[in-house]
Amino acid sequence: MVICRLRSCAVRQSKLITVSLAAIVFLAACGSDSSATSDTPVVKPRIVISSTTDPQSVLIAEIYGQALEKASFRVARKKASETSDALFAAVESGTVQITGATAQELFAWTQSKAAASDALPNTTALQTEAIAKNLPTTMKIGAASTAEDIDVIFCSATFTDANTIATLTDLGTKPGTATLAAPDGFDTATPLGAATLKDTYQIEFKSVVPTPIDQTLEAVTSGTADCGVGRSGDPALAPVTLKILQDDKAVVPNNVLLPVLTADAATADVTAVLDATSARLTTEQLRALNQRLVDGATPELAANEFVGAGG
């Protein structure tokens, strides 16, 4: 009888041990699944960027690319294209997913793709609307920046302060006041020329001094002329001693920088990064970045400084 009781106890103990082990294994498995789910890192997509061989194009592509890297996206660089047409074709095919472009060059490419001959709109809003209308379905554009490099009239700050001039409209209300340094052919040049300025703004210069385009700045700073013809993105126009007159009637069409990307890369996370970066990219910032290139910085380094300063 004692032997039977002992055997019965042993059996009951064996069953309890088996049940306990099963419970431990079950709970451990549950804990392991929970831990794996919470600790597994989210890997963001790999994005391919590229540009043309132009240093400014490399710079803008790097700015967008490094901003994405800062947001934990993986970014690969593809060899630069020789032309913007070749670059846009690469985006259309998907071999490049993100690049930067100017509105005017992208407008021209979409017009060619659509076999259209629409006139270039003057404002950024109308340009991006026209681009979107003819853009291939495999492509998207992000929010446009305000950074652009276009023909402008600039003057010495001494002249503008003395005559209370900030816009081309202001200059038109003071005929015969300003001496202008401008290249040959300025009389009939378009869109920014003497004839257009007179028709649109009623601007009449005291005189126009024929000056090579690369010497107009010197003519203004030396006092040979009150104003000159230049480019808005030129870092030489950054000093406070100079004033770029606002083209308040948009005689010269806008030509801002903006991101171009494939439709499959245009996720909410990606576009949020690109749009926030574009919002920081102004003409003043472009002049400063171009100055870094003039000083010898590589486009990659200049882009890193810009993106890093974003906080």
HELIX and SHEET records of a PDB file:
HELIX    1   1 VAL A    2  ASP A   39  1                                  38    
HELIX    2   2 PRO A   55  LYS A   70  1                                  16    
HELIX    3   3 SER A   84  SER A   93  1                                  10    
HELIX    4   4 ALA A  103  LYS A  113  1                                  11    
HELIX    5   5 THR A  124  ASN A  134  1                                  11    
HELIX    6   6 ALA A  157  ASN A  163  1                                   7    
HELIX    7   7 LEU A  168  GLY A  172  1                                   5    
HELIX    8   8 ALA A  194  TYR A  201  1                                   8    
HELIX    9   9 ILE A  213  GLN A  215  5                                   3    
HELIX   10  10 THR A  216  THR A  221  1                                   6    
HELIX   11  11 PRO A  235  LEU A  237  5                                   3    
HELIX   12  12 ALA A  263  ALA A  265  5                                   3    
HELIX   13  13 ALA A  268  ARG A  280  1                                  13    
HELIX   14  14 THR A  283  VAL A  294  1                                  12    
HELIX   15  15 PRO A  299  GLY A  308  1                                  10    
SHEET    1   A 2 ARG A  46  ILE A  49  0                                        
SHEET    2   A 2 ARG A  74  ARG A  77  1                                        
SHEET    1   B 3 ILE A  98  THR A 102  0                                        
SHEET    2   B 3 LEU A 257  THR A 262 -1                                        
SHEET    3   B 3 MET A 139  ILE A 141 -1                                        
SHEET    1   C 5 SER A 207  PRO A 210  0                                        
SHEET    2   C 5 THR A 179  ALA A 182  1                                        
SHEET    3   C 5 CYS A 227  ARG A 231  1                                        
SHEET    4   C 5 ASP A 151  SER A 156 -1                                        
SHEET    5   C 5 LEU A 242  ILE A 244 -1                                        
END                                                                             
